[in-house]
Each structure stands twice: as C-alpha cells, then as structure tokens.
Amino acid sequence: MKLLTEKSLRDTGSRRLGKNKYPRSSFKYLSYNTDPKPDVLVLGDWKHPRTRNNLVAGINLNYLSSGQLEKLRKVVDKVFRRSSLRARYRFLKSILPDVAMYYRTYDSKYIKSIERGALDSYIKAKPTSRDEKVQTTADANKAAHVKEPERDIDKKHDELDREVWQTKRRLYEPEKQRRRTSPERLGITGSELAKKAKDAR
C-alpha cells in the first residue's frame, strides 16, 4: 500500500496547464439552481467527508463582469501557487472578495458533456518596434493638429483691450471733455451769442 504524504493529501489535483494557462471546465450540470451550464475556473477537487461525493470546486466565470474577469486573470498565477483548495480559496477571498463570492462546488455525478479549456493569465504585452513607431507617428500627428490655446487667449485679450481703449477714447476724449464741461463766459451769459453757442454744441 502506498503511503500518502501530507502534501499529496492536500494537493487539489488541479494544476496549471502550461505557462500562464489554468484549468477551465464548461459542462452541463443536471442538479442546477441557477446556471445549467457553468463555466468554471477549477481550483480543485475534493471528496465530501460525510456524503463521500466527489466535488469539483472553483469560480463560476459566468457570473463575473468583464472587469472582474480581468482582475482574476491578473492574480490567477498567485492563486495557483497555493497547493491546497482551501489555501487557494482563502487567498482569493483576501484579495478579490467580489470574485471569491462566486466560488461554487459541483457534484461530479451530475456533470455531463464536460469541455475542458484554459484560462489565460493576464500578461502585459511588450511593445514591439512597430508599435513604438506607430505610437510616435500618432503622437506627432496629434501635436500637429493641437492649437496652442495660450496664443489664442492672448489674441482675444489684445482685441478686447483695443476695443475698450477705443471706446474710452471716444467717450472721454480730452478735447471734447473740456468743451463739454467748460463754464459759460461771464460777459455773455443769457445773451443771444451764448444761446447760439449752446445750440451749436
């Protein structure tokens, strides 16, 4: 009889499928409550201690938003560094509780038409020389079409200042101002000459 080490007892049986690829299973589930065809990132398998049923455990990806799926892809490598199902679940719950809430277990006797696939982890693509050239061209085109707002603002201010100055000059020209406010000469107040001068103004 083969002796089982503690690690093999804790091992989930669910391993990465290759570099940056993790086990994903889609299947028909006959004993469903909500989702008849779960799409599961498989975190591990285990046997229920009381019922002795073989269970598949993982995150049902059907319930995740695109943002949550992207976050999961970014941390899945760290999740699978843990060897036990419990450790994987607890780690995921500590860093992404909104994703861990969709952890489900499925009884293998109700699983039919299983399709195995892989969930790719998120890898930031390294820019190629072609990408850099395209980006440089795009930046140059953008810079060529962008107006310089400071000069436009300065030009508007100059035009406004010129209009204000011209208006002030028309209203408050010193020559006209002096003629308008100068008092009548004392000798001719009330005379016909004064009235004509007044009418002329």
KARAKA-V546760 format. One record per pair of residues at least 6 apart in sequence whose C-alpha atoms are under 8 Angstrom apart, sorted by sequence separation. I is the first residue (numbers start at 0). J is the second residue. D is the distance in Angstrom with one decimal. If there is no record, write none. Layout:
I:J:D + I:J:D
This chain:
15:21:4.5 + 16:22:6.3 + 28:34:7.9 + 29:35:6.9 + 46:52:5.5 + 47:53:6.6 + 81:87:5.6 + 92:98:7.5 + 187:193:5.9 + 14:21:7.0 + 15:22:6.2 + 28:35:5.4 + 46:53:4.5 + 47:54:7.1 + 91:98:7.7 + 92:99:5.0 + 14:22:6.9 + 27:35:5.9 + 28:36:5.9 + 45:53:5.9 + 46:54:5.9 + 60:68:7.3 + 79:87:6.7 + 91:99:6.0 + 92:100:7.7 + 13:22:7.0 + 27:36:4.6 + 28:37:7.1 + 44:53:7.2 + 45:54:5.4 + 78:87:5.4 + 26:36:5.4 + 27:37:6.9 + 44:54:5.6 + 45:55:6.8 + 78:88:8.0 + 183:193:7.6 + 25:36:6.7 + 26:37:6.0 + 44:55:4.7 + 45:56:7.7 + 88:99:7.1 + 25:37:5.7 + 26:38:6.9 + 43:55:6.3 + 44:56:5.8 + 78:90:6.6 + 25:38:4.3 + 43:56:5.4 + 78:91:6.4 + 24:38:5.8 + 25:39:6.2 + 41:55:7.1 + 42:56:5.8 + 43:57:6.7 + 88:102:8.0 + 23:38:7.1 + 24:39:5.2 + 41:56:5.9 + 42:57:4.7 + 23:39:5.5 + 24:40:6.6 + 41:57:4.4 + 42:58:7.5 + 23:40:4.5 + 24:41:6.8 + 40:57:5.3 + 41:58:6.8 + 22:40:6.1 + 23:41:5.7 + 39:57:5.8 + 40:58:5.2 + 21:40:7.5 + 22:41:5.6 + 39:58:5.4 + 40:59:6.6 + 22:42:7.9 + 39:59:4.5 + 40:60:6.8 + 38:59:5.5 + 39:60:5.7 + 37:59:6.1 + 38:60:5.5 + 39:61:7.9 + 37:60:7.6 + 38:61:5.9 + 37:61:6.6 + 71:95:7.8 + 71:98:7.4 + 13:41:6.8 + 13:42:6.2 + 13:43:5.0 + 67:97:7.8 + 11:42:7.4 + 12:43:6.0 + 13:44:7.1 + 67:98:6.5 + 11:43:4.6 + 12:44:6.4 + 11:44:5.6 + 11:45:7.1 + 63:98:7.1 + 42:79:7.8 + 63:101:7.9 + 62:101:6.9 + 43:83:7.7 + 44:84:7.7 + 58:98:7.7 + 43:84:5.4 + 58:99:7.0 + 60:101:7.9 + 42:84:6.0 + 59:101:5.9 + 58:101:5.5 + 59:102:6.5 + 58:102:4.4 + 59:103:6.6 + 76:120:6.9 + 42:87:7.0 + 57:102:5.4 + 58:103:6.1 + 75:120:6.3 + 42:88:7.7 + 56:102:7.2 + 57:103:5.6 + 72:118:7.6 + 74:120:7.7 + 56:103:5.8 + 57:104:6.6 + 72:119:6.8 + 73:120:6.0 + 56:104:4.3 + 72:120:4.5 + 73:121:4.9 + 55:104:5.5 + 56:105:6.4 + 72:121:5.0 + 73:122:7.6 + 54:104:6.0 + 55:105:5.1 + 54:105:5.3 + 55:106:6.4 + 54:106:4.6 + 55:107:6.5 + 69:121:7.3 + 53:106:6.0 + 54:107:5.6 + 21:75:7.9 + 52:106:6.6 + 53:107:5.8 + 52:107:7.7 + 53:108:7.8 + 19:76:7.1 + 15:79:7.3 + 14:79:7.4 + 11:82:6.7 + 10:82:5.6 + 11:83:5.4 + 9:82:7.0 + 10:83:5.3 + 11:84:5.6 + 9:83:5.3 + 10:84:7.6 + 9:84:7.8 + 6:82:8.0 + 28:105:7.9 + 40:118:7.2 + 30:109:6.1 + 29:109:5.1 + 28:109:5.6 + 29:110:6.6 + 28:110:4.9 + 29:111:7.5 + 27:110:5.9 + 28:111:6.4 + 26:110:6.4 + 27:111:5.1 + 26:111:6.0 + 27:112:6.0 + 26:112:5.5 + 27:113:6.9 + 26:113:4.3 + 25:113:5.8 + 26:114:6.0 + 24:113:6.7 + 25:114:5.1 + 24:114:5.7 + 25:115:6.4 + 24:115:4.6 + 25:116:7.8 + 23:115:6.0 + 24:116:5.9 + 22:115:7.4 + 23:116:4.9 + 24:117:7.8 + 22:116:6.4 + 23:117:4.8 + 22:117:5.0 + 23:118:5.9 + 21:117:5.2 + 22:118:6.4 + 20:117:5.6 + 21:118:5.1 + 20:118:5.6 + 21:119:6.4 + 20:119:4.7 + 21:120:7.6 + 19:119:5.6 + 20:120:6.3 + 16:117:7.2 + 19:120:5.2 + 19:121:7.9
